[in-house]
Amino acid sequence: MSKTIFITGGAGFIGSALVRYLINETNNVVINYDKLTYAGNLESLKSIEDNNRYHFVQGDICDRQSVSHLFEKYQPDYIMHLAAESHVDRSIDGPGEFIETNIVGTYTLLEAARNYYSYLNGNKKSGFRFHHISTDEVYGDLGETGLFTEETSYEPNSPYSASKAASDHLVRAWHRTYNLPIVVTNCSNNYGPFHFPEKLIPLVILNALEGKDLPIYGSGKQIRDWLFVEDHARALYLVVREGKLGETYNIGGFNEKQNIEVVKTICTHLNQLVKNKPENISDFNQLITYVADRPGHDERYAINASKIHNDLGWKPQENFASGIKKTVQWYLANLNWSKHVQDGNYQRERLGK
């Protein structure tokens, strides 16, 4: 049976992957509500923009009147909340926007959802879900061993992760206090097509193609668990449909890699795929440079995703080897997209010093 799904931040990296998945692989109606800040752009959705089950509305989650009007107009069955300021380096330079969007915006959305939910009846009410999409960075720094689980205590270390931790707590509080039917997911580092170029993987690909330095923070031995974005989209849809109310599900790719490993893997693929290398470059690894580390940089994140696997049957379809090759190939084939999404505010310079 078709559902109406209201997605905040659907023009962002993960949000657009979710929207494309829902339109291409399900019969649901999707309302994409996005402010279209620097990291959100509709070029990521050109392939589905003319579908009659897809509706885009530009707006801000902090605008209670707009959100409430749209809930009344479209009568969503699910709200999937991805809208967020999401880059650690940006949060170091300007934490205020992260507090406003991630905390105040989530509060505003919760209140609008609570009011909307209070007027629902019957199956519409019993089937309603508010799905909050968050990050593993709320858990803080992980030691050399062990994995983040859903019971790991929160120890955020950046303005970004602190703002996301606050939003997680608000969502759970609205469930416990007001009985709003919620589910929460915390994911590891995503990668794949349509990723905004300030993030590590697209930044390295695009800099390498222009013969620019490939900046590695500190020693480059920081470890992240990499999740292919299309695998994440499948997991999100599974959780909103079948997840247990009030529960949190960690979504990880089972792919722990040091940052330096990731960069060298990209260089290897580029060496094989790019015939016309920049002048004086015979091996893209030549471009690797080490720069001062990010303030408060967490050394290791790694997720135990056994709960979503055991309870809901999800597991990633891509491993890192297959996913990173697909990603490099996609950027090589879509260089115009990368040029279009980089405006005057960001030209791959170092942020968050």
Stockholm file with secondary structure:
# STOCKHOLM 1.0

chainA/1-353         MSKTIFITGGAGFIGSALVRYLINETNNVVINYDKLTYAGNLESLKSIEDNNRYHFVQGDICDRQSVSHLFEKYQPDYIMHLAAESHVDRSIDGPGEFIETNIVGTYTLLEAARNYYSYLNGNKKSGFRFHHISTDEVYGDLGETGLFTEETSYEPNSPYSASKAASDHLVRAWHRTYNLPIVVTNCSNNYGPFHFPEKLIPLVILNALEGKDLPIYGSGKQIRDWLFVEDHARALYLVVREGKLGETYNIGGFNEKQNIEVVKTICTHLNQLVKNKPENISDFNQLITYVADRPGHDERYAINASKIHNDLGWKPQENFASGIKKTVQWYLANLNWSKHVQDGNYQRERLGK
#=GR chainA/1-353 SS CCCEEEEETTTSHHHHHHHHHHHHHSCCEEEEEECCCTTCCGGGGTTTTTCTTEEEEECCTTCHHHHHHHHHHHCCSEEEECCCCCCHHHHHHCHHHHIIIIIIHHHHHHHHHHHHHHTCCHHHHHTCEEEEEEEGGGGCCCCSSCCBCTTCCCCCCSHHHHHHHHHHHHHHHHHHHHCCCEEEEEECEEESTTCCTTSHHHHHHHHHHTTCCEEEETTSCCEEEEEEHHHHHHHHHHHHHHSCTTCEEEECCSCEEEHHHHHHHHHHHHHHHCSSCCTTCSSGGGGEEEECCCTTCCCBCCBCCHHHHHHHCCCCSCCHHHHHHHHHHHHHHCHHHHHHHCCTTCSSCCCCC
#=GC SS_cons         CCCEEEEETTTSHHHHHHHHHHHHHSCCEEEEEECCCTTCCGGGGTTTTTCTTEEEEECCTTCHHHHHHHHHHHCCSEEEECCCCCCHHHHHHCHHHHIIIIIIHHHHHHHHHHHHHHTCCHHHHHTCEEEEEEEGGGGCCCCSSCCBCTTCCCCCCSHHHHHHHHHHHHHHHHHHHHCCCEEEEEECEEESTTCCTTSHHHHHHHHHHTTCCEEEETTSCCEEEEEEHHHHHHHHHHHHHHSCTTCEEEECCSCEEEHHHHHHHHHHHHHHHCSSCCTTCSSGGGGEEEECCCTTCCCBCCBCCHHHHHHHCCCCSCCHHHHHHHHHHHHHHCHHHHHHHCCTTCSSCCCCC
//
